[in-house]
Amino acid sequence: MEHLRKEYPNGKIAVDDFNLEVGKGEFICFIGTSGSGKTTTMRMINRMLSQTSGTIKINDQDIAKMDPVKLRRSIGYVIQNIGLMPHMTIQENIELVPKLLGWSKEKRAQQAHKMIELAQLPDEMLQRYPGELSGGQQQRIGVVRALAADQEIILMDEPFGALDPITRESLQDLVKHLQEDLGKTFIFVTHDMDEALHLATRVVIMSQGKQVQVDTPENILRHPANEFVTNLIGEERLIRAQPNILNINQIMRKNPVAISPDKTLSDTIDLMHEKRVDTLLVTDDQDKLIGYIDLDDVSRNTDTATPVSQLMNHKVFFVQDKALIGDTVQRILKLGVKNVPVVDDDHRLVGIVTRTSLVDIVYDALRGAPATDEQPASPINADIHAAATREGGDA
């Protein structure tokens, strides 16, 4: 993108001299205040809007000289309201662009099964209609539908803004995993700084139609370009960007108590009693986290032969083992949960973080405990203590 400018007939300049070269396989996040030009810039890439001046080239080809319909079919597109066709099954929705591109029926069907697996949804869901799915499930379909035609570039315009925090974070992890695994080029518009820092290989910060800073998340956190960027990032994120911050895998408890979905209610009660816990995580035969079952679920059922798969909760909040402790503290306190399971890149359960373990860090900070290899000193301890105090002191 070279010297892009978008000026409307009323004289409003939405984008002014925008320049960016995006490499294959990058994850670029546009972020800025409302009216900063981030969505306008993205929509010029697939010619949903036409630039007033400047050029956009894909693989050295000027998109202004391409057929706009063919161009859009070659670029995946995901928006906040998903845009699934309500009268089509999920399989028909996924196959829509491949069908327009002339794929055979067999190849389309094969791709639909592959996409539903990538979305981490059951295969039988292909025959359902969008109205039969939850908002989070529909958005998962929207994400993989954009990948179904094997496009190299995927545009995403605030796709998760209307979702609850747990569903949103789950979808962020899905998108990040798919992008890294498939090597596609993502252009992602968001107003959420945490989302941008979590997903992007480079972040483009915009204000009043201009680029303010373009850099990696790490460099933006360490070296904000000016006061606007500093305020947009926020003081807490800047504190957590210090180099001696711990990762979750350094404080998590390994080998958390888990049960498989084919076990019975009787097995669940016995294991809860043996381990003296009121919640069990549920993992499949590959140790992948698929849900949880707690004492409330157990107490509502009297048939001890009922399998765990019929009682378990599928929506489980988790964090990645590489996540920063500072980020996880905020999420735990915000959601009010007692503990959080930890998964690796393949979604295998590898540990659990408890509120108690985080409290220990806070107390060590208050006592002025010396730093060790396992637990460095401030600023992370101060960060956790500040978070705990702000949330009412009950860490």
C-alpha positions in Angstrom: 0.0 0.0 0.0 1.6 3.2 -1.2 0.5 6.8 -0.5 -3.1 5.8 0.0 -5.6 8.6 0.4 -9.4 8.5 0.9 -11.2 11.7 0.6 -15.0 11.9 0.5 -17.0 14.4 -1.6 -17.8 16.4 1.5 -14.1 17.1 1.9 -13.6 14.7 4.9 -10.2 12.9 4.7 -10.5 9.4 6.1 -7.1 8.2 5.2 -4.1 10.4 4.5 -0.8 9.1 2.9 -0.9 5.6 4.3 2.1 3.4 3.4 2.6 -0.2 4.5 4.3 -3.3 3.0 2.9 -6.6 4.3 4.9 -9.8 4.0 3.4 -13.2 3.3 2.2 -14.9 6.5 2.1 -11.7 8.6 -0.7 -10.9 11.1 -1.3 -7.1 10.9 -3.6 -5.4 13.4 -5.0 -1.9 12.7 -6.0 -0.2 15.9 -7.0 3.4 16.7 -9.8 5.6 18.0 -13.1 5.8 16.3 -12.8 7.6 12.9 -9.0 6.9 12.7 -9.3 5.3 9.3 -8.5 1.7 10.2 -11.6 0.1 8.7 -11.5 2.4 5.7 -7.9 1.3 5.0 -8.8 -2.3 5.2 -11.9 -2.0 3.0 -9.8 -0.5 0.2 -7.7 -3.7 0.1 -10.6 -5.7 -1.4 -12.1 -2.6 -3.2 -15.2 -2.4 -1.0 -14.0 1.2 -1.1 -11.9 2.8 -3.8 -9.0 5.0 -2.8 -8.9 8.6 -4.0 -5.2 8.2 -4.8 -2.3 5.9 -4.2 -1.9 2.3 -5.1 -2.5 -1.1 -3.6 -0.6 -4.1 -5.1 -0.9 -7.8 -4.3 2.1 -9.8 -5.5 3.1 -6.7 -7.6 -0.4 -6.6 -9.3 -2.3 -3.3 -9.0 -5.7 -4.2 -7.7 -7.3 -1.2 -9.5 -6.7 -3.1 -12.7 -8.2 -6.4 -11.4 -11.8 -7.5 -11.8 -13.3 -6.5 -8.4 -15.5 -9.6 -8.1 -12.6 -11.9 -8.8 -10.5 -9.9 -6.3 -13.0 -10.3 -3.5 -13.4 -14.0 -4.1 -9.6 -14.3 -3.7 -9.6 -12.6 -0.3 -11.3 -14.0 2.8 -13.5 -11.6 4.7 -14.9 -11.8 8.2 -17.1 -9.1 9.8 -18.7 -8.6 13.2 -22.2 -9.7 12.3 -20.7 -12.8 10.6 -22.8 -12.7 7.4 -23.8 -16.4 7.3 -26.7 -17.1 4.9 -29.6 -18.1 7.3 -31.4 -20.2 4.7 -28.3 -22.3 3.9 -26.8 -25.1 6.0 -23.4 -24.6 7.6 -21.9 -26.8 4.9 -23.5 -24.7 2.2 -22.2 -21.6 3.8 -18.7 -22.9 4.0 -18.8 -24.1 0.4 -20.2 -20.8 -1.0 -17.0 -19.2 -2.3 -15.5 -22.5 -3.5 -18.7 -23.2 -5.4 -18.5 -19.7 -7.1 -14.9 -20.6 -8.0 -16.0 -23.7 -9.8 -14.7 -26.4 -7.3 -16.2 -29.9 -7.8 -18.9 -31.1 -5.4 -16.5 -33.7 -3.9 -13.7 -31.2 -3.3 -16.1 -28.7 -1.7 -17.5 -31.4 0.6 -14.0 -32.5 1.6 -13.1 -28.9 2.3 -16.2 -28.4 4.4 -15.3 -31.3 6.6 -11.8 -30.0 7.0 -13.0 -26.5 7.9 -15.5 -27.7 10.6 -12.6 -29.7 12.2 -10.4 -26.6 12.1 -13.3 -24.7 13.8 -13.1 -27.3 16.6 -16.8 -28.1 16.1 -18.5 -31.5 15.6 -18.9 -32.8 12.0 -22.7 -33.2 12.4 -23.0 -29.4 12.7 -22.5 -29.1 9.0 -26.1 -30.0 8.4 -27.5 -27.4 10.8 -28.6 -23.9 10.0 -27.0 -20.8 11.5 -30.0 -20.0 13.7 -29.4 -23.3 15.5 -25.8 -22.3 16.6 -24.7 -20.0 19.4 -23.1 -16.7 18.6 -19.6 -18.0 19.3 -20.2 -21.1 17.1 -21.5 -18.9 14.2 -18.4 -16.8 14.5 -16.1 -19.8 14.3 -17.9 -20.8 11.1 -17.4 -17.3 9.8 -13.7 -17.5 10.5 -13.2 -20.9 8.7 -15.5 -20.0 5.9 -13.1 -17.2 5.1 -10.4 -19.8 4.8 -12.4 -22.3 2.8 -11.4 -21.2 -0.6 -7.7 -21.3 0.4 -7.3 -17.5 0.0 -3.9 -16.2 0.9 -5.2 -12.9 2.4 -7.9 -12.8 5.1 -9.5 -9.5 6.2 -11.2 -9.3 9.6 -13.2 -6.3 10.7 -13.7 -6.3 14.5 -15.1 -9.9 14.2 -15.3 -10.6 18.0 -16.5 -7.2 19.3 -20.0 -8.4 20.1 -19.0 -11.6 22.0 -18.7 -12.3 25.7 -15.1 -12.2 27.1 -14.6 -16.0 27.3 -16.0 -16.7 23.8 -13.9 -13.8 22.5 -10.7 -15.1 24.0 -11.4 -18.6 22.8 -11.8 -17.3 19.2 -8.7 -15.2 19.4 -6.7 -18.3 20.3 -8.4 -20.1 17.4 -7.5 -17.4 14.9 -4.0 -17.1 16.1 -3.5 -20.9 15.9 -5.0 -21.1 12.4 -3.0 -18.1 11.1 0.3 -19.6 12.4 -0.6 -23.2 11.3 -1.8 -22.3 7.8 0.6 -19.4 7.1 -2.0 -17.0 5.7 -1.7 -13.2 5.7 -4.2 -11.6 8.1 -5.3 -8.0 8.2 -7.3 -7.5 11.4 -9.1 -4.3 12.5 -9.8 -3.9 16.3 -10.4 -1.3 18.9 -9.1 -3.6 21.7 -5.4 -3.1 22.5 -5.1 -6.4 24.3 -6.5 -8.2 21.2 -4.0 -6.4 18.9 -1.0 -7.2 21.2 -2.0 -10.8 21.5 -2.7 -11.5 17.9 -0.4 -9.3 15.8 3.1 -9.8 14.4 2.9 -6.0 13.7 0.5 -3.4 15.0 -0.5 -0.3 13.0 -1.7 2.4 15.3 -3.7 5.1 13.5 -5.2 8.5 14.4 -7.1 10.9 12.2 -6.3 8.9 9.0 -2.6 8.8 9.6 -0.2 6.1 10.8 1.2 7.0 14.2 3.4 3.9 14.8 3.9 0.6 13.0 5.9 -2.0 14.9 5.9 -5.3 16.7 3.8 -5.6 19.9 6.9 -5.9 22.0 8.6 -2.8 20.5 5.4 -0.7 20.8 5.1 -1.7 24.5 8.8 -0.9 25.1 9.1 2.2 22.9 5.7 4.0 22.4 6.2 6.7 19.7 4.4 9.5 21.5 1.9 10.4 24.2 -1.0 9.3 22.0 0.4 5.8 21.7 1.3 5.7 25.5 -2.3 6.7 26.4 -3.8 4.2 23.9 -1.6 1.4 25.4 -2.3 2.3 29.0 0.0 2.4 32.0 -0.7 -1.2 33.2 0.3 -2.8 29.8 3.5 -0.7 29.8 4.3 -2.0 33.3 3.7 -5.6 32.2 6.0 -5.1 29.2 9.1 -5.1 31.5 11.6 -7.9 30.6 11.5 -9.8 33.9 7.8 -10.7 33.8 7.0 -14.3 34.4 5.1 -16.6 32.1 2.2 -18.8 33.3 4.1 -22.0 32.9 6.5 -20.9 35.6 3.8 -20.8 38.3 1.2 -23.2 37.2 0.5 -26.4 39.0 1.3 -29.4 36.8 -0.8 -32.6 36.4 -4.2 -31.0 37.3 -7.1 -33.4 38.2 -9.0 -34.4 35.0 -11.5 -37.0 33.9 -12.5 -38.3 30.5 -15.9 -37.8 29.0 -16.7 -41.5 28.9 -16.5 -41.9 32.7 -19.7 -42.0 34.7 -21.2 -39.8 37.4 -20.1 -42.4 39.9 -16.5 -42.1 38.8 -16.7 -38.4 39.0 -18.0 -38.4 42.6 -15.2 -40.9 43.6 -12.5 -38.8 42.0 -13.8 -35.6 43.5 -13.8 -37.2 46.9 -10.4 -38.7 46.5 -8.8 -35.5 45.3 -10.9 -33.3 47.6 -12.0 -31.0 44.8 -15.4 -29.6 43.7 -14.5 -29.3 40.0 -12.9 -31.7 37.5 -11.5 -30.7 34.1 -12.6 -32.9 31.2 -10.0 -34.0 28.6 -10.3 -36.3 25.6 -8.0 -39.3 24.7 -5.3 -36.9 23.5 -5.4 -34.9 26.7 -7.0 -31.9 25.0 -9.2 -29.7 27.2 -12.9 -30.0 26.2 -14.8 -28.8 29.3 -15.4 -29.2 33.0 -17.8 -30.7 35.5 -18.5 -29.3 38.9 -20.4 -30.3 42.1 -23.5 -28.4 41.0 -23.7 -30.6 37.8 -23.2 -33.7 39.9 -25.8 -32.8 42.6 -28.5 -32.1 39.9 -28.3 -35.7 38.7 -29.2 -38.9 40.5 -28.3 -41.5 37.9 -24.8 -42.5 38.8 -24.4 -44.3 35.4 -24.8 -41.1 33.4 -21.6 -40.4 31.4 -19.6 -37.2 32.0 -20.1 -36.2 28.3 -23.8 -35.6 29.1 -23.2 -33.4 32.2 -20.1 -31.5 31.3 -19.9 -27.8 30.5 -18.2 -27.2 27.2 -17.5 -23.5 27.7 -14.3 -23.5 29.8 -12.1 -20.4 30.3 -8.4 -21.3 29.8 -5.0 -19.6 29.2 -2.0 -20.5 27.1 1.1 -21.7 28.9 3.1 -18.9 27.3 0.7 -16.1 28.5 2.1 -13.4 30.8 1.1 -13.6 34.5 0.1 -10.0 34.5 -2.5 -10.6 31.7 -3.8 -13.7 33.5 -4.2 -12.0 36.8 -6.5 -9.4 35.1 -8.6 -12.1 33.5 -8.9 -14.2 36.7 -9.9 -11.2 38.8 -12.3 -9.9 36.2 -14.1 -13.2 35.8 -14.1 -14.0 39.5 -13.0 -17.7 38.9 -11.0 -19.7 41.5 -8.7 -21.3 39.0 -7.8 -21.4 35.3 -6.7 -24.4 33.3 -3.5 -23.9 31.2 -3.1 -25.4 27.7 -0.3 -25.7 25.2 -0.3 -24.7 21.5 -2.2 -28.0 20.7 -4.9 -27.3 23.3 -3.5 -30.1 25.6 -4.1 -29.6 29.3 -0.7 -29.0 30.9 -1.5 -27.3 34.2 -3.7 -25.1 36.3 -3.3 -21.6 37.9 -5.1 -21.0 41.1 -6.0 -17.7 42.8 -4.0 -19.0 45.8 -0.8 -19.3 43.8 -1.3 -15.7 42.6 -1.9 -14.5 46.2 1.4 -16.1 47.2 3.2 -13.8 44.8 1.3 -10.8 46.1 2.2 -11.7 49.7 5.9 -12.3 48.8 5.9 -8.8 47.2 4.4 -7.3 50.4 7.0 -9.0 52.5 9.7 -7.9 50.1 10.8 -11.4 49.4 14.0 -11.5 47.3 13.8 -12.5 43.6 14.6 -16.0 42.6 14.8 -17.8 39.2 11.3 -18.9 39.7 10.0 -15.6 41.0 11.6 -12.3 40.0 11.0 -9.2 42.0 9.0 -6.1 40.9 7.4 -4.9 38.7 5.3 -8.0 38.2 4.6 -8.4 41.9 3.6 -4.7 42.2 1.4 -5.2 39.1 -0.4 -8.2 40.6 -0.8 -6.4 43.9 -2.2 -3.3 42.2 -4.6 -5.5 40.3 -5.7 -7.4 43.4 -6.2 -4.2 45.4 -8.1 -2.5 42.6 -10.5 -5.5 42.3 -11.4 -5.2 46.0 -8.4 -6.8 47.7 -9.7 -10.4 47.5 -7.0 -11.9 45.3 
